[in-house]
Amino acid sequence: MEGMAIRLQNLRKTFGRTEAVAGVDLEIADGEFFSMLGPSGSGKTTVLRMIAGFEAPTGGTIELAGSDVTRLAPFERDVHTVFQDYALFPHMTVEQNVAYSLKVRRVPRPERLKKAREALASVRLADFGDRRPSQLSGGQRQRVALARALVGRPKVLLLDEPLGALDLKLRERMQVELKAIQREVGITFVFVTHDQEEALTMSDRIAVFNQGRVEQVGTPAEIYERPATPFVAGFVGTSNLLTDDVAEQVVGDRATYSIRPEKIRVLKESAVADEPRHSRATGTVAEVVYLGDATRFLVDLDAGGRLTALHQNLDTSSEDVAAFRGSRVTLQWHQRHNFRVPETR
């Protein structure tokens, strides 16, 4: 299909009696930053390895740029994989590491050096070609691995949790850099992660995996604001789920509803304003978690169950918010934030 980088149809993989991937259908467009998100054991890495050719499917088909590659060897597919451990050659310079695959393909030396330097420039390492990997930081080594993958201009770049070994600050910076690099080079990125914030930050679209199946595919906003299943609502971000009797008392309906914590206002019972088209629930603050820039309130509802609310700390300190612990409050939010979660298929 024109404009389609990857198409997976009824892709399955079993290991003995374990069904790791249970019939996955996905279409990934040219130039898209696509993330496969899910907990450990959900099948996302196995799908990535089947796209790369490192695992043979038990059933189904894999198409790259409209061609069936299901039975082709990894080197016969126009893809490259970046792993978490970088796998750089320690005895080679950065430039030699990046140019290595071109050397194996017998690209003439002047051309491969030119391409290696262009790839290093694309990842903001133009002046680091003469260094050894041991002289680089973790983030710089990750970018060298990325340059090595980009140097041959593959149609698809597969990234298997490439930021997992980095510390939090560096990982957050690399998320922004990776997305900027992908936008500049225009290559399709398929990114595997278990970190929902990472997926929301970087992706054009996300596929949420659970027990070998795709629960939902959508933009970050669609996945976060309109979860298709209770699993997606609970896994992507923090979500409050109201069900059965509690949902009927609070929302007026016995279906399952998702309300995101940042949509909820925490008010002292005496300060409640009677605003139209708002849902309300009374309760007692069971715990207060001070996060620096925000505070998380865990409130046990009179109707049963517990809701979490998240407030930005615009004018408050840890001492201010701690005073709420054990107090009676009313939670209030606009009814448009009561998202009815579809029944599980």
Stockholm file with secondary structure:
# STOCKHOLM 1.0

chainA/1-345         MEGMAIRLQNLRKTFGRTEAVAGVDLEIADGEFFSMLGPSGSGKTTVLRMIAGFEAPTGGTIELAGSDVTRLAPFERDVHTVFQDYALFPHMTVEQNVAYSLKVRRVPRPERLKKAREALASVRLADFGDRRPSQLSGGQRQRVALARALVGRPKVLLLDEPLGALDLKLRERMQVELKAIQREVGITFVFVTHDQEEALTMSDRIAVFNQGRVEQVGTPAEIYERPATPFVAGFVGTSNLLTDDVAEQVVGDRATYSIRPEKIRVLKESAVADEPRHSRATGTVAEVVYLGDATRFLVDLDAGGRLTALHQNLDTSSEDVAAFRGSRVTLQWHQRHNFRVPETR
#=GR chainA/1-345 SS CTTEEEEEEEEEEEETTEEEEEEEEEEEETTCEEEEECCTTSSHHHHHHHHHTSSCCSEEEEEETTEECTTSCGGGSSEEEECTTCCCCTTSCHHHHHHHHHHHTTCCHHHHHHHHHHHHHHTTCTTCTTSCGGGSCHHHHHHHHHHHHHTTCCSEEEEESTTTTSCHHHHHHHHHHHHHHHHHHCCEEEEEESCHHHHHHHCSEEEEEETTEEEEEECHHHHHHSCSSHHHHHHSSCCEEECHHHHHHHTSSSSCEEECGGGCEEEEGGGCCCCTTEEEEEEEEEEEEECSSEEEEEEEETTSSEEEEEEECSSCCHHHHHTTTTCEEEEEEEGGGCEECCCCC
#=GC SS_cons         CTTEEEEEEEEEEEETTEEEEEEEEEEEETTCEEEEECCTTSSHHHHHHHHHTSSCCSEEEEEETTEECTTSCGGGSSEEEECTTCCCCTTSCHHHHHHHHHHHTTCCHHHHHHHHHHHHHHTTCTTCTTSCGGGSCHHHHHHHHHHHHHTTCCSEEEEESTTTTSCHHHHHHHHHHHHHHHHHHCCEEEEEESCHHHHHHHCSEEEEEETTEEEEEECHHHHHHSCSSHHHHHHSSCCEEECHHHHHHHTSSSSCEEECGGGCEEEEGGGCCCCTTEEEEEEEEEEEEECSSEEEEEEEETTSSEEEEEEECSSCCHHHHHTTTTCEEEEEEEGGGCEECCCCC
//
